[in-house]
Each structure stands twice: as structure tokens, then as C-alpha cells.
């Protein structure tokens, strides 16, 4: 028994989305546009937050490595030799 299905579109999804916005009634396209805009702002905020957290972790690792490679001078020492005459 054959299924009576519609053939899949050969257009990329991006083209289908653009065609929707071009051909749909303006009220429907505007509603969907606002929903998509809100979702994209959420994704951008989340992405920016994650990038900031990754950068913070990387900076912490670099700082720890720098401290391990160049330990701070002893307390009271300014790096100059102090000789008593």
C-alpha cells in the first residue's frame, strides 16, 4: 500500500523561512517575527553569559599559572637588596 505523502521540499530551511515572511499575511508574519526576535534575544543573552563565564575561568587559570611561575616577593621586600652598614 502506497502512502500518499507530499514530496519533501528541496529548498533549504532558510529559504522556506524567508518565503514564509514574504508570502504570509502580514499579521501572521509580524506575530512570528516578534516571537523569533524574543527567542533570539534570550539565546544571545545566554550565549554572552556563557562566554563571560568561560573567559572568567580562563583568566583565573592564567592568573594561577602566572602566580606559580612568578611567586610574590617575601613580605617587607621591595625587590631591592637591603644591606646594613
PDB file with SEQRES, HELIX, SHEET and CRYST1 records, atoms N, CA, C and O in Angstrom:
SEQRES   1 A   85  UNK UNK UNK UNK UNK UNK UNK UNK UNK UNK UNK UNK UNK          
SEQRES   2 A   85  UNK UNK UNK UNK UNK UNK UNK UNK UNK UNK UNK UNK UNK          
SEQRES   3 A   85  UNK UNK UNK UNK UNK UNK UNK UNK UNK UNK UNK UNK UNK          
SEQRES   4 A   85  UNK UNK UNK UNK UNK UNK UNK UNK UNK UNK UNK UNK UNK          
SEQRES   5 A   85  UNK UNK UNK UNK UNK UNK UNK UNK UNK UNK UNK UNK UNK          
SEQRES   6 A   85  UNK UNK UNK UNK UNK UNK UNK UNK UNK UNK UNK UNK UNK          
SEQRES   7 A   85  UNK UNK UNK UNK UNK UNK UNK                                  
HELIX    1 AA1 UNK A   13  UNK A   23  1                                  11    
HELIX    2 AA2 UNK A   26  UNK A   69  1                                  44    
CRYST1    1.000    1.000    1.000  90.00  90.00  90.00 P 1           1          
ATOM      1  N   UNK A   1       0.844  -1.176   0.000  1.00  0.00           N  
ATOM      2  CA  UNK A   1       0.000   0.000   0.000  1.00  0.00           C  
ATOM      3  C   UNK A   1       0.891   1.242   0.000  1.00  0.00           C  
ATOM      4  O   UNK A   1       1.779   1.372   0.843  1.00  0.00           O  
ATOM      5  N   UNK A   2       0.656   2.150  -0.941  1.00  0.00           N  
ATOM      6  CA  UNK A   2       1.460   3.365  -1.037  1.00  0.00           C  
ATOM      7  C   UNK A   2       0.891   4.453  -0.143  1.00  0.00           C  
ATOM      8  O   UNK A   2      -0.323   4.612  -0.011  1.00  0.00           O  
ATOM      9  N   UNK A   3       1.807   5.197   0.466  1.00  0.00           N  
ATOM     10  CA  UNK A   3       1.379   6.335   1.264  1.00  0.00           C  
ATOM     11  C   UNK A   3       1.244   7.533   0.349  1.00  0.00           C  
ATOM     12  O   UNK A   3       2.052   7.736  -0.557  1.00  0.00           O  
ATOM     13  N   UNK A   4       0.247   8.297   0.589  1.00  0.00           N  
ATOM     14  CA  UNK A   4       0.037   9.493  -0.191  1.00  0.00           C  
ATOM     15  C   UNK A   4       0.617  10.676   0.587  1.00  0.00           C  
ATOM     16  O   UNK A   4      -0.103  11.382   1.292  1.00  0.00           O  
ATOM     17  N   UNK A   5       1.938  10.879   0.447  1.00  0.00           N  
ATOM     18  CA  UNK A   5       2.604  11.953   1.172  1.00  0.00           C  
ATOM     19  C   UNK A   5       3.079  13.007   0.194  1.00  0.00           C  
ATOM     20  O   UNK A   5       3.298  12.751  -0.990  1.00  0.00           O  
ATOM     21  N   UNK A   6       3.226  14.188   0.732  1.00  0.00           N  
ATOM     22  CA  UNK A   6       3.732  15.279  -0.096  1.00  0.00           C  
ATOM     23  C   UNK A   6       5.241  15.131  -0.234  1.00  0.00           C  
ATOM     24  O   UNK A   6       5.913  14.727   0.714  1.00  0.00           O  
ATOM     25  N   UNK A   7       5.770  15.450  -1.390  1.00  0.00           N  
ATOM     26  CA  UNK A   7       7.224  15.354  -1.535  1.00  0.00           C  
ATOM     27  C   UNK A   7       7.914  16.389  -0.653  1.00  0.00           C  
ATOM     28  O   UNK A   7       7.413  17.495  -0.451  1.00  0.00           O  
ATOM     29  N   UNK A   8       9.074  16.002  -0.135  1.00  0.00           N  
ATOM     30  CA  UNK A   8       9.831  16.937   0.694  1.00  0.00           C  
ATOM     31  C   UNK A   8      10.337  18.080  -0.172  1.00  0.00           C  
ATOM     32  O   UNK A   8      10.677  17.902  -1.341  1.00  0.00           O  
ATOM     33  N   UNK A   9      10.374  19.240   0.429  1.00  0.00           N  
ATOM     34  CA  UNK A   9      10.875  20.407  -0.280  1.00  0.00           C  
ATOM     35  C   UNK A   9      12.383  20.283  -0.443  1.00  0.00           C  
ATOM     36  O   UNK A   9      13.085  19.820   0.457  1.00  0.00           O  
ATOM     37  N   UNK A  10      12.861  20.699  -1.591  1.00  0.00           N  
ATOM     38  CA  UNK A  10      14.306  20.644  -1.817  1.00  0.00           C  
ATOM     39  C   UNK A  10      14.966  21.965  -1.445  1.00  0.00           C  
ATOM     40  O   UNK A  10      16.185  22.106  -1.538  1.00  0.00           O  
ATOM     41  N   UNK A  11      14.145  22.941  -1.017  1.00  0.00           N  
ATOM     42  CA  UNK A  11      14.702  24.233  -0.610  1.00  0.00           C  
ATOM     43  C   UNK A  11      15.293  24.122   0.786  1.00  0.00           C  
ATOM     44  O   UNK A  11      14.765  23.402   1.633  1.00  0.00           O  
ATOM     45  N   UNK A  12      16.372  24.823   1.023  1.00  0.00           N  
ATOM     46  CA  UNK A  12      16.926  24.853   2.380  1.00  0.00           C  
ATOM     47  C   UNK A  12      15.932  25.508   3.345  1.00  0.00           C  
ATOM     48  O   UNK A  12      15.083  26.296   2.928  1.00  0.00           O  
ATOM     49  N   UNK A  13      16.042  25.181   4.620  1.00  0.00           N  
ATOM     50  CA  UNK A  13      15.134  25.749   5.630  1.00  0.00           C  
ATOM     51  C   UNK A  13      15.153  27.269   5.613  1.00  0.00           C  
ATOM     52  O   UNK A  13      14.109  27.906   5.762  1.00  0.00           O  
ATOM     53  N   UNK A  14      16.331  27.855   5.432  1.00  0.00           N  
ATOM     54  CA  UNK A  14      16.451  29.307   5.433  1.00  0.00           C  
ATOM     55  C   UNK A  14      15.574  29.930   4.354  1.00  0.00           C  
ATOM     56  O   UNK A  14      14.931  30.955   4.581  1.00  0.00           O  
ATOM     57  N   UNK A  15      15.552  29.307   3.182  1.00  0.00           N  
ATOM     58  CA  UNK A  15      14.740  29.810   2.074  1.00  0.00           C  
ATOM     59  C   UNK A  15      13.258  29.674   2.410  1.00  0.00           C  
ATOM     60  O   UNK A  15      12.463  30.566   2.112  1.00  0.00           O  
ATOM     61  N   UNK A  16      12.894  28.565   3.026  1.00  0.00           N  
ATOM     62  CA  UNK A  16      11.497  28.361   3.410  1.00  0.00           C  
ATOM     63  C   UNK A  16      11.051  29.422   4.418  1.00  0.00           C  
ATOM     64  O   UNK A  16       9.936  29.937   4.335  1.00  0.00           O  
ATOM     65  N   UNK A  17      11.922  29.741   5.361  1.00  0.00           N  
ATOM     66  CA  UNK A  17      11.597  30.758   6.364  1.00  0.00           C  
ATOM     67  C   UNK A  17      11.423  32.113   5.693  1.00  0.00           C  
ATOM     68  O   UNK A  17      10.450  32.818   5.960  1.00  0.00           O  
ATOM     69  N   UNK A  18      12.355  32.479   4.831  1.00  0.00           N  
ATOM     70  CA  UNK A  18      12.240  33.755   4.128  1.00  0.00           C  
ATOM     71  C   UNK A  18      10.966  33.811   3.295  1.00  0.00           C  
ATOM     72  O   UNK A  18      10.280  34.833   3.263  1.00  0.00           O  
ATOM     73  N   UNK A  19      10.658  32.720   2.628  1.00  0.00           N  
ATOM     74  CA  UNK A  19       9.441  32.674   1.804  1.00  0.00           C  
ATOM     75  C   UNK A  19       8.200  32.857   2.693  1.00  0.00           C  
ATOM     76  O   UNK A  19       7.253  33.540   2.302  1.00  0.00           O  
ATOM     77  N   UNK A  20       8.207  32.252   3.883  1.00  0.00           N  
ATOM     78  CA  UNK A  20       7.092  32.422   4.808  1.00  0.00           C  
ATOM     79  C   UNK A  20       6.877  33.900   5.110  1.00  0.00           C  
ATOM     80  O   UNK A  20       5.750  34.392   5.045  1.00  0.00           O  
ATOM     81  N   UNK A  21       7.957  34.611   5.442  1.00  0.00           N  
ATOM     82  CA  UNK A  21       7.822  36.026   5.788  1.00  0.00           C  
ATOM     83  C   UNK A  21       7.417  36.875   4.586  1.00  0.00           C  
ATOM     84  O   UNK A  21       6.768  37.908   4.751  1.00  0.00           O  
ATOM     85  N   UNK A  22       7.783  36.460   3.406  1.00  0.00           N  
ATOM     86  CA  UNK A  22       7.416  37.208   2.204  1.00  0.00           C  
ATOM     87  C   UNK A  22       5.969  36.970   1.796  1.00  0.00           C  
ATOM     88  O   UNK A  22       5.307  37.886   1.307  1.00  0.00           O  
ATOM     89  N   UNK A  23       5.466  35.748   1.991  1.00  0.00           N  
ATOM     90  CA  UNK A  23       4.177  35.379   1.417  1.00  0.00           C  
ATOM     91  C   UNK A  23       3.030  35.276   2.412  1.00  0.00           C  
ATOM     92  O   UNK A  23       1.870  35.284   1.999  1.00  0.00           O  
ATOM     93  N   UNK A  24       3.307  35.180   3.690  1.00  0.00           N  
ATOM     94  CA  UNK A  24       2.251  35.046   4.699  1.00  0.00           C  
ATOM     95  C   UNK A  24       1.544  36.375   4.901  1.00  0.00           C  
ATOM     96  O   UNK A  24       2.091  37.433   4.590  1.00  0.00           O  
ATOM     97  N   UNK A  25       0.321  36.314   5.424  1.00  0.00           N  
ATOM     98  CA  UNK A  25      -0.359  37.567   5.780  1.00  0.00           C  
ATOM     99  C   UNK A  25       0.504  38.340   6.780  1.00  0.00           C  
ATOM    100  O   UNK A  25       1.128  37.751   7.663  1.00  0.00           O  
ATOM    101  N   UNK A  26       0.530  39.658   6.630  1.00  0.00           N  
ATOM    102  CA  UNK A  26       1.431  40.491   7.429  1.00  0.00           C  
ATOM    103  C   UNK A  26       1.213  40.308   8.930  1.00  0.00           C  
ATOM    104  O   UNK A  26       2.181  40.331   9.691  1.00  0.00           O  
ATOM    105  N   UNK A  27      -0.020  40.130   9.373  1.00  0.00           N  
ATOM    106  CA  UNK A  27      -0.294  39.968  10.803  1.00  0.00           C  
ATOM    107  C   UNK A  27       0.353  38.691  11.340  1.00  0.00           C  
ATOM    108  O   UNK A  27       0.941  38.683  12.421  1.00  0.00           O  
ATOM    109  N   UNK A  28       0.232  37.624  10.569  1.00  0.00           N  
ATOM    110  CA  UNK A  28       0.817  36.343  10.981  1.00  0.00           C  
ATOM    111  C   UNK A  28       2.347  36.422  10.961  1.00  0.00           C  
ATOM    112  O   UNK A  28       3.001  35.938  11.885  1.00  0.00           O  
ATOM    113  N   UNK A  29       2.920  37.026   9.923  1.00  0.00           N  
ATOM    114  CA  UNK A  29       4.372  37.150   9.819  1.00  0.00           C  
ATOM    115  C   UNK A  29       4.921  38.038  10.935  1.00  0.00           C  
ATOM    116  O   UNK A  29       5.968  37.745  11.512  1.00  0.00           O  
ATOM    117  N   UNK A  30       4.205  39.127  11.236  1.00  0.00           N  
ATOM    118  CA  UNK A  30       4.668  40.038  12.293  1.00  0.00           C  
ATOM    119  C   UNK A  30       4.635  39.360  13.654  1.00  0.00           C  
ATOM    120  O   UNK A  30       5.558  39.526  14.451  1.00  0.00           O  
ATOM    121  N   UNK A  31       3.591  38.604  13.927  1.00  0.00           N  
ATOM    122  CA  UNK A  31       3.487  37.876  15.189  1.00  0.00           C  
ATOM    123  C   UNK A  31       4.657  36.902  15.347  1.00  0.00           C  
ATOM    124  O   UNK A  31       5.309  36.863  16.390  1.00  0.00           O  
ATOM    125  N   UNK A  32       4.910  36.128  14.310  1.00  0.00           N  
ATOM    126  CA  UNK A  32       6.003  35.170  14.369  1.00  0.00           C  
ATOM    127  C   UNK A  32       7.362  35.877  14.456  1.00  0.00           C  
ATOM    128  O   UNK A  32       8.267  35.418  15.153  1.00  0.00           O  
ATOM    129  N   UNK A  33       7.487  36.992  13.743  1.00  0.00           N  
ATOM    130  CA  UNK A  33       8.726  37.766  13.782  1.00  0.00           C  
ATOM    131  C   UNK A  33       9.030  38.214  15.210  1.00  0.00           C  
ATOM    132  O   UNK A  33      10.174  38.133  15.656  1.00  0.00           O  
ATOM    133  N   UNK A  34       8.005  38.689  15.932  1.00  0.00           N  
ATOM    134  CA  UNK A  34       8.208  39.137  17.317  1.00  0.00           C  
ATOM    135  C   UNK A  34       8.593  37.982  18.231  1.00  0.00           C  
ATOM    136  O   UNK A  34       9.424  38.145  19.124  1.00  0.00           O  
ATOM    137  N   UNK A  35       7.998  36.825  18.014  1.00  0.00           N  
ATOM    138  CA  UNK A  35       8.336  35.645  18.821  1.00  0.00           C  
ATOM    139  C   UNK A  35       9.779  35.228  18.553  1.00  0.00           C  
ATOM    140  O   UNK A  35      10.536  34.964  19.487  1.00  0.00           O  
ATOM    141  N   UNK A  36      10.157  35.170  17.284  1.00  0.00           N  
ATOM    142  CA  UNK A  36      11.525  34.782  16.921  1.00  0.00           C  
ATOM    143  C   UNK A  36      12.522  35.792  17.490  1.00  0.00           C  
ATOM    144  O   UNK A  36      13.575  35.401  17.994  1.00  0.00           O  
ATOM    145  N   UNK A  37      12.205  37.076  17.416  1.00  0.00           N  
ATOM    146  CA  UNK A  37      13.090  38.109  17.965  1.00  0.00           C  
ATOM    147  C   UNK A  37      13.320  37.921  19.458  1.00  0.00           C  
ATOM    148  O   UNK A  37      14.450  38.036  19.932  1.00  0.00           O  
ATOM    149  N   UNK A  38      12.260  37.632  20.198  1.00  0.00           N  
ATOM    150  CA  UNK A  38      12.379  37.414  21.644  1.00  0.00           C  
ATOM    151  C   UNK A  38      13.241  36.191  21.947  1.00  0.00           C  
ATOM    152  O   UNK A  38      14.079  36.220  22.848  1.00  0.00           O  
ATOM    153  N   UNK A  39      13.029  35.120  21.189  1.00  0.00           N  
ATOM    154  CA  UNK A  39      13.823  33.900  21.387  1.00  0.00           C  
ATOM    155  C   UNK A  39      15.305  34.162  21.091  1.00  0.00           C  
ATOM    156  O   UNK A  39      16.181  33.685  21.812  1.00  0.00           O  
ATOM    157  N   UNK A  40      15.572  34.914  20.037  1.00  0.00           N  
ATOM    158  CA  UNK A  40      16.966  35.204  19.680  1.00  0.00           C  
ATOM    159  C   UNK A  40      17.637  36.073  20.746  1.00  0.00           C  
ATOM    160  O   UNK A  40      18.815  35.880  21.048  1.00  0.00           O  
ATOM    161  N   UNK A  41      16.898  37.024  21.316  1.00  0.00           N  
ATOM    162  CA  UNK A  41      17.470  37.841  22.398  1.00  0.00           C  
ATOM    163  C   UNK A  41      17.818  36.970  23.599  1.00  0.00           C  
ATOM    164  O   UNK A  41      18.855  37.171  24.232  1.00  0.00           O  
ATOM    165  N   UNK A  42      16.951  35.995  23.919  1.00  0.00           N  
ATOM    166  CA  UNK A  42      17.238  35.059  25.021  1.00  0.00           C  
ATOM    167  C   UNK A  42      18.504  34.262  24.736  1.00  0.00           C  
ATOM    168  O   UNK A  42      19.366  34.118  25.602  1.00  0.00           O  
ATOM    169  N   UNK A  43      18.606  33.749  23.518  1.00  0.00           N  
ATOM    170  CA  UNK A  43      19.796  32.963  23.139  1.00  0.00           C  
ATOM    171  C   UNK A  43      21.049  33.811  23.209  1.00  0.00           C  
ATOM    172  O   UNK A  43      22.089  33.352  23.681  1.00  0.00           O  
ATOM    173  N   UNK A  44      20.956  35.050  22.740  1.00  0.00           N  
ATOM    174  CA  UNK A  44      22.112  35.931  22.751  1.00  0.00           C  
ATOM    175  C   UNK A  44      22.551  36.233  24.179  1.00  0.00           C  
ATOM    176  O   UNK A  44      23.744  36.213  24.483  1.00  0.00           O  
ATOM    177  N   UNK A  45      21.589  36.512  25.054  1.00  0.00           N  
ATOM    178  CA  UNK A  45      21.917  36.783  26.457  1.00  0.00           C  
ATOM    179  C   UNK A  45      22.574  35.563  27.095  1.00  0.00           C  
ATOM    180  O   UNK A  45      23.560  35.694  27.821  1.00  0.00           O  
ATOM    181  N   UNK A  46      22.034  34.389  26.829  1.00  0.00           N  
ATOM    182  CA  UNK A  46      22.596  33.151  27.378  1.00  0.00           C  
ATOM    183  C   UNK A  46      24.000  32.906  26.832  1.00  0.00           C  
ATOM    184  O   UNK A  46      24.910  32.533  27.573  1.00  0.00           O  
ATOM    185  N   UNK A  47      24.162  33.118  25.542  1.00  0.00           N  
ATOM    186  CA  UNK A  47      25.457  32.917  24.899  1.00  0.00           C  
ATOM    187  C   UNK A  47      26.493  33.890  25.446  1.00  0.00           C  
ATOM    188  O   UNK A  47      27.637  33.505  25.688  1.00  0.00           O  
ATOM    189  N   UNK A  48      26.108  35.129  25.640  1.00  0.00           N  
ATOM    190  CA  UNK A  48      27.015  36.140  26.181  1.00  0.00           C  
ATOM    191  C   UNK A  48      27.403  35.792  27.607  1.00  0.00           C  
ATOM    192  O   UNK A  48      28.562  35.945  27.993  1.00  0.00           O  
ATOM    193  N   UNK A  49      26.434  35.322  28.395  1.00  0.00           N  
ATOM    194  CA  UNK A  49      26.707  34.931  29.779  1.00  0.00           C  
ATOM    195  C   UNK A  49      27.697  33.770  29.825  1.00  0.00           C  
ATOM    196  O   UNK A  49      28.641  33.787  30.615  1.00  0.00           O  
ATOM    197  N   UNK A  50      27.482  32.759  28.977  1.00  0.00           N  
ATOM    198  CA  UNK A  50      28.376  31.602  28.951  1.00  0.00           C  
ATOM    199  C   UNK A  50      29.769  32.006  28.498  1.00  0.00           C  
ATOM    200  O   UNK A  50      30.761  31.506  29.029  1.00  0.00           O  
ATOM    201  N   UNK A  51      29.859  32.904  27.525  1.00  0.00           N  
ATOM    202  CA  UNK A  51      31.163  33.353  27.052  1.00  0.00           C  
ATOM    203  C   UNK A  51      31.894  34.100  28.164  1.00  0.00           C  
ATOM    204  O   UNK A  51      33.106  33.951  28.319  1.00  0.00           O  
ATOM    205  N   UNK A  52      31.174  34.889  28.926  1.00  0.00           N  
ATOM    206  CA  UNK A  52      31.775  35.613  30.044  1.00  0.00           C  
ATOM    207  C   UNK A  52      32.273  34.666  31.123  1.00  0.00           C  
ATOM    208  O   UNK A  52      33.343  34.876  31.695  1.00  0.00           O  
ATOM    209  N   UNK A  53      31.498  33.622  31.401  1.00  0.00           N  
ATOM    210  CA  UNK A  53      31.912  32.637  32.402  1.00  0.00           C  
ATOM    211  C   UNK A  53      33.158  31.894  31.932  1.00  0.00           C  
ATOM    212  O   UNK A  53      34.068  31.653  32.725  1.00  0.00           O  
ATOM    213  N   UNK A  54      33.209  31.532  30.662  1.00  0.00           N  
ATOM    214  CA  UNK A  54      34.381  30.839  30.127  1.00  0.00           C  
ATOM    215  C   UNK A  54      35.604  31.742  30.203  1.00  0.00           C  
ATOM    216  O   UNK A  54      36.690  31.291  30.566  1.00  0.00           O  
ATOM    217  N   UNK A  55      35.433  33.004  29.866  1.00  0.00           N  
ATOM    218  CA  UNK A  55      36.552  33.942  29.912  1.00  0.00           C  
ATOM    219  C   UNK A  55      37.030  34.108  31.347  1.00  0.00           C  
ATOM    220  O   UNK A  55      38.233  34.196  31.593  1.00  0.00           O  
ATOM    221  N   UNK A  56      36.103  34.151  32.292  1.00  0.00           N  
ATOM    222  CA  UNK A  56      36.476  34.273  33.703  1.00  0.00           C  
ATOM    223  C   UNK A  56      37.274  33.077  34.176  1.00  0.00           C  
ATOM    224  O   UNK A  56      38.253  33.227  34.906  1.00  0.00           O  
ATOM    225  N   UNK A  57      36.860  31.893  33.763  1.00  0.00           N  
ATOM    226  CA  UNK A  57      37.603  30.684  34.159  1.00  0.00           C  
ATOM    227  C   UNK A  57      38.986  30.696  33.523  1.00  0.00           C  
ATOM    228  O   UNK A  57      39.970  30.333  34.169  1.00  0.00           O  
ATOM    229  N   UNK A  58      39.068  31.107  32.269  1.00  0.00           N  
ATOM    230  CA  UNK A  58      40.366  31.142  31.586  1.00  0.00           C  
ATOM    231  C   UNK A  58      41.289  32.153  32.255  1.00  0.00           C  
ATOM    232  O   UNK A  58      42.477  31.885  32.434  1.00  0.00           O  
ATOM    233  N   UNK A  59      40.753  33.310  32.624  1.00  0.00           N  
ATOM    234  CA  UNK A  59      41.572  34.320  33.292  1.00  0.00           C  
ATOM    235  C   UNK A  59      42.054  33.812  34.642  1.00  0.00           C  
ATOM    236  O   UNK A  59      43.192  34.076  35.032  1.00  0.00           O  
ATOM    237  N   UNK A  60      41.211  33.092  35.353  1.00  0.00           N  
ATOM    238  CA  UNK A  60      41.605  32.531  36.640  1.00  0.00           C  
ATOM    239  C   UNK A  60      42.728  31.526  36.485  1.00  0.00           C  
ATOM    240  O   UNK A  60      43.653  31.501  37.297  1.00  0.00           O  
ATOM    241  N   UNK A  61      42.661  30.690  35.447  1.00  0.00           N  
ATOM    242  CA  UNK A  61      43.717  29.712  35.200  1.00  0.00           C  
ATOM    243  C   UNK A  61      45.020  30.412  34.852  1.00  0.00           C  
ATOM    244  O   UNK A  61      46.086  30.034  35.337  1.00  0.00           O  
ATOM    245  N   UNK A  62      44.927  31.450  33.997  1.00  0.00           N  
ATOM    246  CA  UNK A  62      46.142  32.182  33.615  1.00  0.00           C  
ATOM    247  C   UNK A  62      46.765  32.853  34.830  1.00  0.00           C  
ATOM    248  O   UNK A  62      47.986  32.853  34.987  1.00  0.00           O  
ATOM    249  N   UNK A  63      45.922  33.426  35.692  1.00  0.00           N  
ATOM    250  CA  UNK A  63      46.440  34.105  36.873  1.00  0.00           C  
ATOM    251  C   UNK A  63      47.123  33.104  37.809  1.00  0.00           C  
ATOM    252  O   UNK A  63      48.185  33.401  38.358  1.00  0.00           O  
ATOM    253  N   UNK A  64      46.530  31.931  37.994  1.00  0.00           N  
ATOM    254  CA  UNK A  64      47.141  30.914  38.847  1.00  0.00           C  
ATOM    255  C   UNK A  64      48.481  30.464  38.272  1.00  0.00           C  
ATOM    256  O   UNK A  64      49.453  30.275  39.003  1.00  0.00           O  
ATOM    257  N   UNK A  65      48.517  30.295  36.939  1.00  0.00           N  
ATOM    258  CA  UNK A  65      49.760  29.880  36.291  1.00  0.00           C  
ATOM    259  C   UNK A  65      50.828  30.964  36.472  1.00  0.00           C  
ATOM    260  O   UNK A  65      51.987  30.655  36.749  1.00  0.00           O  
ATOM    261  N   UNK A  66      50.436  32.233  36.314  1.00  0.00           N  
ATOM    262  CA  UNK A  66      51.379  33.341  36.455  1.00  0.00           C  
ATOM    263  C   UNK A  66      51.930  33.394  37.882  1.00  0.00           C  
ATOM    264  O   UNK A  66      53.121  33.630  38.085  1.00  0.00           O  
ATOM    265  N   UNK A  67      51.058  33.173  38.865  1.00  0.00           N  
ATOM    266  CA  UNK A  67      51.487  33.191  40.261  1.00  0.00           C  
ATOM    267  C   UNK A  67      52.446  32.044  40.524  1.00  0.00           C  
ATOM    268  O   UNK A  67      53.441  32.219  41.227  1.00  0.00           O  
ATOM    269  N   UNK A  68      52.160  30.868  39.965  1.00  0.00           N  
ATOM    270  CA  UNK A  68      53.033  29.719  40.169  1.00  0.00           C  
ATOM    271  C   UNK A  68      54.402  29.943  39.522  1.00  0.00           C  
ATOM    272  O   UNK A  68      55.425  29.524  40.063  1.00  0.00           O  
ATOM    273  N   UNK A  69      54.416  30.605  38.363  1.00  0.00           N  
ATOM    274  CA  UNK A  69      55.677  30.845  37.665  1.00  0.00           C  
ATOM    275  C   UNK A  69      56.483  31.983  38.304  1.00  0.00           C  
ATOM    276  O   UNK A  69      57.714  31.948  38.301  1.00  0.00           O  
ATOM    277  N   UNK A  70      55.799  32.980  38.846  1.00  0.00           N  
ATOM    278  CA  UNK A  70      56.460  34.152  39.432  1.00  0.00           C  
ATOM    279  C   UNK A  70      55.901  34.406  40.824  1.00  0.00           C  
ATOM    280  O   UNK A  70      55.033  35.263  40.991  1.00  0.00           O  
ATOM    281  N   UNK A  71      56.379  33.679  41.820  1.00  0.00           N  
ATOM    282  CA  UNK A  71      55.845  33.874  43.163  1.00  0.00           C  
ATOM    283  C   UNK A  71      56.112  35.298  43.650  1.00  0.00           C  
ATOM    284  O   UNK A  71      57.107  35.920  43.277  1.00  0.00           O  
ATOM    285  N   UNK A  72      55.221  35.793  44.473  1.00  0.00           N  
ATOM    286  CA  UNK A  72      55.345  37.157  45.006  1.00  0.00           C  
ATOM    287  C   UNK A  72      56.559  37.227  45.917  1.00  0.00           C  
ATOM    288  O   UNK A  72      56.901  36.241  46.569  1.00  0.00           O  
ATOM    289  N   UNK A  73      57.224  38.398  45.970  1.00  0.00           N  
ATOM    290  CA  UNK A  73      58.379  38.561  46.870  1.00  0.00           C  
ATOM    291  C   UNK A  73      57.943  38.451  48.328  1.00  0.00           C  
ATOM    292  O   UNK A  73      56.776  38.658  48.660  1.00  0.00           O  
ATOM    293  N   UNK A  74      58.891  38.125  49.182  1.00  0.00           N  
ATOM    294  CA  UNK A  74      58.606  37.996  50.610  1.00  0.00           C  
ATOM    295  C   UNK A  74      58.069  39.309  51.152  1.00  0.00           C  
ATOM    296  O   UNK A  74      58.347  40.374  50.602  1.00  0.00           O  
ATOM    297  N   UNK A  75      57.302  39.234  52.228  1.00  0.00           N  
ATOM    298  CA  UNK A  75      56.737  40.427  52.830  1.00  0.00           C  
ATOM    299  C   UNK A  75      57.843  41.328  53.337  1.00  0.00           C  
ATOM    300  O   UNK A  75      58.820  40.848  53.912  1.00  0.00           O  
ATOM    301  N   UNK A  76      57.707  42.611  53.136  1.00  0.00           N  
ATOM    302  CA  UNK A  76      58.724  43.553  53.576  1.00  0.00           C  
ATOM    303  C   UNK A  76      59.819  43.725  52.561  1.00  0.00           C  
ATOM    304  O   UNK A  76      60.674  44.594  52.731  1.00  0.00           O  
ATOM    305  N   UNK A  77      59.830  42.946  51.526  1.00  0.00           N  
ATOM    306  CA  UNK A  77      60.850  43.041  50.498  1.00  0.00           C  
ATOM    307  C   UNK A  77      60.293  43.805  49.323  1.00  0.00           C  
ATOM    308  O   UNK A  77      59.188  43.532  48.855  1.00  0.00           O  
ATOM    309  N   UNK A  78      61.069  44.770  48.846  1.00  0.00           N  
ATOM    310  CA  UNK A  78      60.619  45.531  47.688  1.00  0.00           C  
ATOM    311  C   UNK A  78      61.371  45.105  46.454  1.00  0.00           C  
ATOM    312  O   UNK A  78      61.247  45.733  45.402  1.00  0.00           O  
ATOM    313  N   UNK A  79      62.149  44.051  46.563  1.00  0.00           N  
ATOM    314  CA  UNK A  79      62.898  43.570  45.422  1.00  0.00           C  
ATOM    315  C   UNK A  79      64.311  44.103  45.409  1.00  0.00           C  
ATOM    316  O   UNK A  79      65.145  43.610  44.649  1.00  0.00           O  
ATOM    317  N   UNK A  80      64.603  45.098  46.228  1.00  0.00           N  
ATOM    318  CA  UNK A  80      65.968  45.642  46.282  1.00  0.00           C  
ATOM    319  C   UNK A  80      66.679  45.000  47.451  1.00  0.00           C  
ATOM    320  O   UNK A  80      66.051  44.606  48.434  1.00  0.00           O  
ATOM    321  N   UNK A  81      68.000  44.897  47.340  1.00  0.00           N  
ATOM    322  CA  UNK A  81      68.747  44.326  48.455  1.00  0.00           C  
ATOM    323  C   UNK A  81      68.881  45.358  49.553  1.00  0.00           C  
ATOM    324  O   UNK A  81      69.118  46.537  49.292  1.00  0.00           O  
ATOM    325  N   UNK A  82      68.729  44.909  50.769  1.00  0.00           N  
ATOM    326  CA  UNK A  82      68.832  45.828  51.916  1.00  0.00           C  
ATOM    327  C   UNK A  82      70.037  45.413  52.734  1.00  0.00           C  
ATOM    328  O   UNK A  82      70.003  44.426  53.469  1.00  0.00           O  
ATOM    329  N   UNK A  83      71.108  46.189  52.593  1.00  0.00           N  
ATOM    330  CA  UNK A  83      72.325  45.901  53.355  1.00  0.00           C  
ATOM    331  C   UNK A  83      72.397  46.875  54.518  1.00  0.00           C  
ATOM    332  O   UNK A  83      72.052  48.050  54.395  1.00  0.00           O  
ATOM    333  N   UNK A  84      72.848  46.362  55.635  1.00  0.00           N  
ATOM    334  CA  UNK A  84      73.030  47.198  56.813  1.00  0.00           C  
ATOM    335  C   UNK A  84      74.501  47.492  56.946  1.00  0.00           C  
ATOM    336  O   UNK A  84      75.313  46.568  56.975  1.00  0.00           O  
ATOM    337  N   UNK A  85      74.867  48.764  57.027  1.00  0.00           N  
ATOM    338  CA  UNK A  85      76.299  49.162  57.164  1.00  0.00           C  
ATOM    339  C   UNK A  85      76.676  49.368  58.583  1.00  0.00           C  
ATOM    340  O   UNK A  85      77.825  49.701  58.875  1.00  0.00           O  
TER     341      UNK A  85                                                      
END                                                                             
